[in-house]
Amino acid sequence: MKKLEDLKEHLDKNSVEALPQGGMSVEVTEEFLANMMDSDKPECRFKKGDTVYKATYAEGDIHQIDTPGIVKGNLYEKTLGEAYLVLFEGDAHMSFTTGVKLKSEV
């Protein structure tokens, strides 16, 4: 996925739902998940299996700064930059987040 328009094609806009604890839930296509999880993208600094930590907090985020997680997939898109699927500690589901919200050390 090289353009933001390509990424948007894989989101089900009818599935967007605000979560009670903050953040949102969105259904994505199997193709989108496969693209993020099939192999590491060379433009991404974090690779599958890396431990990362939440680096920033904005209103609506569900993870506090320094929450640890494991990278499960990555993606690079020109407008968005680095993006990741991260399974944060204590979560049952992966979160989609951008690279600017992650760091490698506490």
C-alpha positions in Angstrom: 0.0 0.0 0.0 1.8 3.1 -1.2 -1.0 5.7 -1.0 -3.5 6.6 1.7 -6.3 6.0 -0.8 -5.1 2.4 -1.0 -5.3 2.0 2.7 -8.8 3.6 2.9 -10.1 0.9 0.5 -9.5 -1.7 3.2 -11.5 0.0 6.0 -15.2 -0.7 6.5 -16.4 2.8 7.3 -19.7 1.3 8.5 -17.9 -0.6 11.2 -16.3 2.4 13.0 -17.3 2.3 16.6 -16.1 4.4 19.6 -14.9 2.2 22.5 -16.0 3.0 26.0 -12.4 3.2 27.3 -11.3 5.4 24.4 -10.1 4.8 20.9 -12.1 3.2 18.2 -12.8 -0.2 16.6 -12.7 -0.6 12.8 -13.2 -3.7 10.7 -10.5 -4.1 8.0 -10.1 -6.6 5.1 -8.2 -9.8 5.3 -6.0 -8.4 2.5 -5.1 -5.4 4.7 -4.1 -7.7 7.7 -2.2 -10.0 5.4 -0.3 -7.1 3.9 0.7 -5.8 7.4 1.6 -9.2 8.8 3.2 -11.1 5.9 6.7 -9.6 6.0 8.6 -6.7 7.5 8.5 -3.5 5.5 12.1 -2.1 5.1 10.9 1.5 5.7 9.7 0.6 9.2 12.1 0.9 12.1 10.2 -1.7 14.2 10.0 -5.3 13.0 7.6 -8.1 13.9 8.3 -9.4 17.3 10.0 -6.2 18.6 8.9 -4.9 22.0 7.7 -1.3 21.8 6.3 1.2 24.3 3.6 3.9 23.9 5.5 7.2 23.4 2.8 9.8 23.3 -0.7 10.3 24.6 -3.6 12.2 23.1 -7.2 12.5 24.2 -9.1 9.3 23.3 -6.0 7.0 23.4 -6.6 3.8 25.3 -2.9 3.2 26.2 -0.9 5.3 28.6 2.7 6.4 27.9 5.2 3.5 28.5 2.6 0.7 28.0 4.6 -2.2 26.5 3.5 -4.1 23.4 4.7 -6.5 20.7 4.7 -5.6 17.0 2.6 -8.0 15.1 2.8 -6.3 11.7 4.0 -3.1 10.0 3.2 -0.9 7.0 4.6 2.1 5.3 2.4 4.6 3.4 3.8 7.9 2.0 1.2 10.2 3.7 0.8 8.3 7.0 4.4 7.1 7.3 5.1 4.1 9.5 2.1 2.2 10.9 2.0 -0.8 13.1 -0.3 -3.5 14.5 0.7 -3.8 18.1 -0.6 -6.2 20.8 -0.3 -4.0 23.9 0.0 -5.7 27.3 -3.4 -6.7 28.7 -5.2 -6.4 25.4 -7.1 -9.2 23.6 -6.9 -7.4 20.3 -4.2 -5.7 18.3 -4.1 -1.9 17.9 -3.3 0.0 14.7 -1.0 2.9 15.5 1.5 5.2 13.8 5.2 5.1 14.3 5.3 8.5 16.0 3.3 7.1 18.9 5.9 4.3 19.6 9.4 4.1 21.1 11.9 1.3 21.7 12.7 2.0 25.3 11.0 3.2 28.5 
